[in-house]
Amino acid sequence: GKLLVLGGTGFVRGTVAAVAVERGYEVVALGRRSSPPEDSRLVKKGLVDQVQFRVGNAAEAEDVDRVLAEGGFVGVVHAIGMLLESD
């Protein structure tokens, strides 16, 4: 099944996405960037091509709904790291 990972392209999202891919999930990641940073676990393990990246604000319901409307999701992981609302 498909797993939606919400959050930035940081450590948590990259780690969750990598583990999910390794366990056989089809991973869709929603964040502000269209690709992870070079030090991401996804890059280090060569798994970037196995994740579908969607650009949007994971803190905005409309953006999350847009991705969920694609259908087929069996779960959602919230990996948003935000200290302040302005972050």
Number of C-alpha atoms within 10 A of each C-alpha: 10 17 20 23 25 25 24 24 23 17 17 19 26 26 15 19 28 24 16 17 19 13 9 10 19 19 23 20 30 27 25 15 16 14 20 20 14 9 11 21 22 25 16 11 10 11 17 19 10 16 19 14 21 20 15 21 18 23 16 9 9 12 16 18 11 12 18 15 9 8 9 11 17 11 10 15 14 14 20 19 15 11 7 6 6 5 6
